[in-house]
């Protein structure tokens, strides 16, 4: 039975992944390695990127709209933040996208300095599958951590019932779903759990990949969404757009101020209204903002600061940098309709400074 269930979950995950995959350049595969055949130096109108599944719905729209007015084709592989960083390190893509900034080990593996350009902010939501529960569940940080630690195993556990007094909770077993790949979404989620739970901090800890105490693994936001949707009693974490597009329930989370907050553009914007350091590396989790959603995060495009490497051409680099500049500015109009929070003025200012620092043969790409 376990084998059959695994096959069914995998099939649904792939189906969802296929339906959501980027098609701005005629479609691309959700493979573990980006197809670099389109990334030729001679084709200045074809850009290849890979990484974050968190960003995938927004990038799909942005790249499609940019193509209509500029003719630039962007082949984006939604393979997870970890995969995008690996492909950037190997220089098989023009840019990587990640919901986790590079750590020291990843930085040292690069052939040169990289820069982080914030492109959006979003919510990681706790989604669940309880068909007979019509009310929106509320969860506290402590209860959420205990669920993912495997210490709370039934939906009618007294700790969950105490928060949701008016809800009749079933005795259904809780089935945890988590990412199986290196993931910026996982980094946001586990960074939050590390901040709010001593047991989590002492156990799995934070990172793009952790040793999960319990649960089923799914590849990408698509895979986790498919796993939860297929499994009665399931619970997992996905980017807000995936939960909404798949008509999935998601919880209100209690924030540091004690309020139960619905993940939304407004509550992510509140969490993101902070000072952004010059390198753009910042965490939005467990916000102090009274109306802020506590599991929020920025996402970045990551590229090499010096763009003259291999057989890259200045024309292609210029077009890529102008694309990213458009994403930071005009492209933000597509964020809210897809349930992402537009960048704050502070984030845009930092992004502009990062873009101006990009060079080709030592000279600024943007004049």
Buried (B, 14 or more C-beta within 10 A) or exposed (E): EEEEEEEBBBEBBBEBBEEBBBEBBEEBBBEEBBBBEBBEEEEBBBBBBBBBBBBBBBBBBBBBBBBEEEEBBBBBBBBBBBBBBBBBBEBBBBBBBBBBBBEEEBEEEBEEEBBBBBBBBBBBBBBBBBEEBEEEBBBBBBBBBBBBBEBBBBBEBEBBBEBBEEBEBBEBEBBBBBBBBBBBBBBBBBBBBBBBBEEBBEBBEBBBBBEBBBBBBBBBBBBBBBBBBBBEBBBBBBBBBBBBBBEBBBBBBBBBEEBBBBBBBBBBBBBBBBEBEEEBBBBBBBBEBEBBBBBBBBBBBBBBEBBBEEEBBBEBBBBBBBBBBBBBEEBBEBBEEBBBBBBBEBBBEBBBBBBBBBBBEEEEBEE
